[in-house]
Amino acid sequence: MGTDSAAIFKKFGLKAFLLDRSIYLASRLLFFKSIDWLTLSLDDVGEGYLAIPKGHQAKFSNIQEMKHFVGKEYQLEYQFIKEAFAKGDIPYTITKDSRLCSYGWYAKAPNEIYPGIKFIIPERHIYMYKGFTHPEHRGMRLHAINMARALRELNNSSAHSFLSFVETQNFASLRSCYRLGYQKSGRSILFEILGKTFVFSSAKARAAKVELMTNTYESFAGFAEKI
């Protein structure tokens, strides 16, 4: 048992360990992803996640402001920023003393979540992706605060909830999302055989109108009722 596997077993239990090992072995043989869909409504967000720490500022930022943060420190490239804004995606940022502490990107347009695989966002939902918290500011719940405040600002205009995904074996991120108030909205499994991508989505994911598209797309309904 490797160090990571031992840590998963100790922290999350036998079921999580077996799930992690299964996904790991499948991904060694072929392109294989298992993702859990999560929905967040403002009514499910605790009040404690809407207040920012003292001395911090939070807002949606424009392209000129984001250019100042390009570089490895913030895991941002100019080409990514340019393309994101061109699609209509917007970043919500938390800063302190002109330094970037946390950001998350919010989108309505189709987004490529893996090479060649796009997520079609259901109507009245916003897709949150590429969340980041600077190492110096971790442990302050800034990622959760970022999502909660962004949802509050968008709630009266373009969205009534967020729809996000987390890879099934990312147990720490899932736990963090559930703590914020996210509800599970099903699971999708993706794998590629002979250049063709297959997508299996649970009944719950289909009910949430989750849609994944690729150039070689095949979808199988009714994969499981309780996945």
N, C-alpha and C positions, 0 to 999 in steps of 0.2 A: 504494500500500500504506500503510495507516494505521500509526500508531505501535504500537498493540497487535498488529497483524498482523505487523509487522516483528519485534517482540520474540518472538512465537510462532515465527516462521520461524527466527530466530537461535538460540533456546533449545531448541526441540523438533524442528525439521527440516521438510522439505517435506510429508511425509505429514500431520503435525499441522496445518500451515498450511492445506492444502487441505481437511481435515476441518472446521476452524474456519470457513473461508469458506463452505463448503457449508451448514453449520448456520445461519450468520448470514443467508445469502440466503433460506433456507427460512423462517426466523422473521420475516423482513420481509414475507412474503406472507401468513402465517397463523400461528395458534398452533402452534408446532412445538417439541418438546423431544426430545433424545436423551440418555438416561441410562445409565450403566454401573453395574451392580449389583456390589457387593463384599462378600465374606464374610471375617470375621476369627475365627479360633479361637485359644484361648489358647496352644496348642502352637506357633503361628506367630509369637508375639510375642517379640521379643528381650528378654533380661533388662534391658538398659539402659533400656527404656521403663517399667519397673515402679518405678523409684526416682524420688522427687521431689527437686527442688533443695533445698538447705539453706535452712532458714527458712520453707519453704512447708508448708501443711497441705492434705490432700486427703480428701474424704469425700462421701457422698451428703447433700444438704442438704434441709431441710424448707421448707415454704411461709413460715413466719415468718422464717427466715434469708434467703430469697430476696427478701422484700419490701424488705430494706435496700438491695438493689442495683437497684431499679427506676430507670430513667432512660436518657437517651441514651448516657451514658458506657459502659454495659454492654449497650446494645441490648436492654433488657428493658422490657416494659410489664406493668403489674399485671394487666390483663385476660388477657394470654397466660399468665402464671404461674398465675392462678386456674383457667383452663380446662385447662391442662396437668395440674395436680395432680388436678383433678376426674376426668380420664380415667385416672389412675393412672400418668402419666409422672413420672419422677423425675430431678432434675439431679445430676450429679456435679461438684463444684466443687474448684478449687485456689485457695487464698487465701494471702496474706502480709500480716501486720500488719493484719488485718481488712479488707483490700482484695481484691476479686475479681480474680484473674489470668486464670482460664480456667474455662469451664463447657461441658458437653455434656448434652443431654437424652436420656433412654433410655425407650423405650416398648414395650409389648406390644399395646396397643389400636390399632385402625386409625387412621392419621394422614393428614391432608390434606397432600399434598406440593406440589400446585398447586391453585388455586381449582377446586373441584368434582371433584378427583381424589384418591382415597384409596388408600393402600397397606395391603393386608391382610398382616399379618406372619405368616410361617410359624411353626408350632409349634416351641417350643424355641429360637427366635431372639429377639433383642432388636434393635429398630431404634434406631440412634443418629442424632440430628438436631440442628440448631441449635447447632453447635459454635462457640465464640467464645473468642478470646484477646485480652486487652486490649493495645492497641498498645505500652504500656510494657514488656510482658513477652513480646513476640514474639521468635522466634529461640532460644527455650529448649526447643522441642519439647513445650510444655505440652499442645497439642491431642492429640498422639499419646500422651503420658503419661496424659492424662485417659481416653482410650479404653482403654488397656491396663489401667489399674488398675480401672476400672469393670467391665471384662470379668472380671478376676480375682475381684472381689467377687461378681459375679452368677453366675459359672460353677458354683458348687456349689448354686445354688438354682433360678433360673428360666430359665437359658439355657446353651447350650453354645457359641454363637457369635453374633456381631453380623452383621446384614445391613444394609448402608448403600447409598446411591447417590450418585454424583457426576455432574454434567452432563458429557457426553462431551468437550466442548471445554475443560473446566477442567483443563488438563494439569498445572498445578502441584499442585493438590489430589490428583489421581490419583497423581502421583509420590510425594507425601507418604504417601498411604495404602499404596502398594505397599512403601515403605520400612519402614513399621511391620509389615507382614506380611499385609496384605489380599490376597485372591485374587480375580480377576475371576470373576463368576458370571453373565455374559451381559449383554445390552443390551436396552433397550426404547425404542421410538420412539413418540411420541404426537403426534397432530395433530388439529386440529378443522376440519371442513368442514360448513357449513350447520347449525351448532349441535350437531353430533354429534362426539363424541370417539372416535377410532380408536386402538387400541393394538396395536402389533406387538412381540412378544417373541421373542427367539432361543430355540432349543432348550435352550441351557444355562440361560437364565433360567427357562424353564418347569420344567426339572429341579430347580432350586433352589426351586420352588414359589412363585415371585414372582407376586403377583396385584395388579393395579391395577383399581379400580372407579370408575365415574362414573355419574351419572344417565342419561347417554346413551352407554353403554359398548358398544363393539364390539371384539372381539378376533380377531386372525388368527393361527392357529397356523402353525408352520413357516416363519416369515419368513426365517430363514437359519440354517444349521447352524454357520457360523463367523463370526458377526457380532461 
